[in-house]
Amino acid sequence: MGVVERKLDGEVFWVVLNRPEKLNALNLEGWRGLKAAMEEAWSSRAKAVVVTGSGRAFSAGDDIYMMAEAESIEENITIFREVKSVIERFLTLDKPIIAAVNGLAYGGGFELVLLCDLAVASKDAKFALPECGIGAYPPVASALLPILVPRKIAMELMLTRKELTAEEAHRLGLVNRVVPGERLLEEARSLAMEVASVPAASLRAVKKMAAALLWQLNLPSTIDELIALSQTREYRTAVKAFTERRRK
């Protein structure tokens, strides 16, 4: 089994982040797998896509240990370029993407939820953007979150790394529905089937025009700032300190 599993179930294309022992943290293989999944979804007969995680997390975001162990700056740049490609695939896919958020959605995991068109969360889901604490920054959230929630709320979430519960995320409009964990996938599938009942041409038109706004935010280019940060001594020191604390 790969770190990103995918399957077609009728008109619904399922993408499962499958690295539960690492809270589905995305390493290079994971980002490439997610990109491949979006490309496969594009060419499939599916009319809706559901992204979820295995185990007790949706995704803890980037694999910080992998970044800390990179032997060169170029290795991290390679990873960030894959992230950029994934953002582009999410924006260009002409089918609605639904996040089924089980457990933790931290960092890049939270940002994947922001990139999705719809989101269903389990009651125990948690959302946070801890990147600034390790000398990085949340690229997608920095551009997108201030237009989704009041700017001061967005800034607080990014700069203080405050954690949101599922209900808090729902009140802010960041998720559409909150359900008990045992009903999460059923609810996500129900929403996907409801979406899939819309004529394909209408789905494509809505996706195209909604994505046009996101393209104006130039979301893929936000990764360039992350690449620049990753080359600083402050970033490398903070990432190393983070991994050393976790190993104690």
GIVENUR-V108170 format. One line per field, one symbol per residue. ss: DSSP state (h for helix, s for strand, l for the rest). psi: psi as a letter, one per 30 degrees, with the letter a starting at -180 (. if undefined). burial: 1 if it has 24 or more other C-alpha atoms within 12 Angstrom, else 0. A space follows every 10 residues. Layout:
ss: ???
psi: ???
burial: ???
This chain:
ss: lllssssssl lssssssllh hhlllslhhh hhhhhhhhhh hhhllllsss ssslllsssl lslhhhhhll llhhhhhhhh hhhhhhhhhh hhlllsssss sllssslhhh hhhhhllsss sslllsssll hhhhllllhh hhhhhhhhll hhhhhhhhhh lllsshhhhh hlllllsssl hhhhhhhhhh hhhhhhlllh hhhhhhhhhh hhhhhhllhh hhhhhhhhhh llhhhhhhhh hhhhhhhl
psi: klfjkklkjc gkjkkjjihe fghhkjaeee eeeeeeeeee eeflglflkk klllbgkdkg akjeeeeefk fleeeeeeee eeeeeeeeee efkgkkkkkj jkbkikbfee eeeeflelkk klfgkkklig effggaljee eeeeeffelk eeeeeeeeff gkkkleeeee efgflekklk efgeeeeeee eeeeeffkke eeeeeeeeee feeeeffhee fffeeeeeef gleeeeeeee eeeeeff.
burial: 0011110000 1111111111 0111111111 1111111111 1101011111 1111011111 1111111100 0000011111 1111111111 1111111111 1111111111 1111111111 1111111111 1111111111 1111100110 0011101110 1111111111 0111111110 1001101110 1110110000 0011001001 1001100011 1111111111 1000110111 01000000
